[in-house]
Amino acid sequence: MPNQKYPPVETCREQLPDTPGNRMPLISYFAGIFIRMEYGDAERRLHAEYAEDKAVFGFDGKLLAGEFPAKQQMYVAVWADIRGNDLNTLWELMNREDSHFKLKGLD
């Protein structure tokens, strides 16, 4: 049964600017949280958005800057832990080439 609390990513297209030249493309979406990563970022960071809140997280899931609801912080931390290897691979790709891929969210 699909999660009815958060809209599927297909219904949020206007919030997902993945146009060519976008320096911070969407890499994942889950539980209403948009996760982006910046091309050429020297630090391994994730940019998360949830409703009106924006924050920056380390790949270890720790909040580095901004404000985020506690429950959503936990989701990001769990997701980052599960996707750790993929995040490192993606970061290396985005620092070498102008290319990226999407990562699966939380099920």
Phi and psi in degrees as a GROMACS rama.xvg file:
@    title "Ramachandran Plot"
@    xaxis  label "Phi"
@    yaxis  label "Psi"
@TYPE xy
-68.426  151.63  PRO-2
-70.9791  118.616  ASN-3
-88.2474  -13.0251  GLN-4
-72.1563  -39.2272  LYS-5
-114.51  138.521  TYR-6
-69.3283  147.087  PRO-7
-66.2003  153.683  PRO-8
-55.9874  -30.2125  VAL-9
-61.6336  -27.9084  GLU-10
-88.0951  -2.43157  THR-11
-111.245  22.2942  CYS-12
-52.9653  -37.0116  ARG-13
-66.3826  -19.3944  GLU-14
-93.9164  0.816771  GLN-15
-115.847  68.4952  LEU-16
-70.478  95.1597  PRO-17
-109.076  40.18  ASP-18
-77.365  155.445  THR-19
-56.5983  138.936  PRO-20
90.1942  -7.25827  GLY-21
-66.2964  119.134  ASN-22
-80.3908  -9.39146  ARG-23
-137.54  75.4864  MET-24
-73.1015  156.88  PRO-25
-68.5975  130.454  LEU-26
-112.753  -19.5702  ILE-27
-163.069  158.649  SER-28
-145.813  128.83  TYR-29
-160.513  147.998  PHE-30
47.6603  36.1475  ALA-31
78.5019  6.86243  GLY-32
-105.069  128.193  ILE-33
-98.8618  128.474  PHE-34
-114.972  128.48  ILE-35
-127.26  159.769  ARG-36
-136.487  141.763  MET-37
-93.1219  134.068  GLU-38
-62.3013  138.709  TYR-39
70.2375  12.3013  GLY-40
-69.0206  123.766  ASP-41
-68.7803  -25.7297  ALA-42
-102.129  150.438  GLU-43
-84.5823  94.0369  ARG-44
-132.192  153.456  ARG-45
-118.142  139.97  LEU-46
-108.42  120.007  HIS-47
-116.404  144.857  ALA-48
-131.371  136.369  GLU-49
-145.786  116.943  TYR-50
53.1825  -120.232  ALA-51
-93.8429  -3.3644  GLU-52
-89.9828  139.836  ASP-53
-132.428  140.91  LYS-54
-152.583  162.813  ALA-55
-116.643  132.174  VAL-56
-121.856  150.418  PHE-57
-79.3716  167.928  GLY-58
-65.1745  -15.165  PHE-59
-84.8084  0.0643289  ASP-60
86.4672  3.35819  GLY-61
-82.9177  139.044  LYS-62
-69.1482  124.203  LEU-63
-102.79  -35.5798  LEU-64
-158.049  155.157  ALA-65
89.541  -173.292  GLY-66
-127.078  142.819  GLU-67
-151.247  140.492  PHE-68
-59.4541  145.422  PRO-69
-55.8779  -44.4109  ALA-70
-62.4905  -43.0159  LYS-71
-70.7944  -31.3625  GLN-72
-60.3732  -41.9551  GLN-73
-62.7563  -43.6391  MET-74
-58.095  -45.7068  TYR-75
-63.2897  -42.1168  VAL-76
-62.7431  -44.3038  ALA-77
-65.2319  -45.2357  VAL-78
-60.6929  -45.237  TRP-79
-62.3595  -37.262  ALA-80
-65.8282  -44.5796  ASP-81
-66.095  -39.9052  ILE-82
-98.3757  16.2641  ARG-83
-50.3615  -50.7297  GLY-84
-63.9796  -41.4831  ASN-85
-64.7617  -38.8909  ASP-86
-62.0206  -43.6312  LEU-87
-64.048  -41.7089  ASN-88
-63.224  -44.3899  THR-89
-63.4051  -43.1002  LEU-90
-59.762  -44.1845  TRP-91
-63.4532  -42.5207  GLU-92
-61.8863  -44.8936  LEU-93
-71.204  -18.3714  MET-94
-91.5086  -18.9096  ASN-95
-94.3808  -39.409  ARG-96
-132.657  167.34  GLU-97
-93.5463  64.2656  ASP-98
-147.122  153.74  SER-99
-154.305  171.704  HIS-100
-140.282  162.684  PHE-101
-90.041  148.569  LYS-102
-111.471  143.779  LEU-103
-64.111  143.958  LYS-104
-84.146  -157.698  GLY-105
-90.6383  137.607  LEU-106
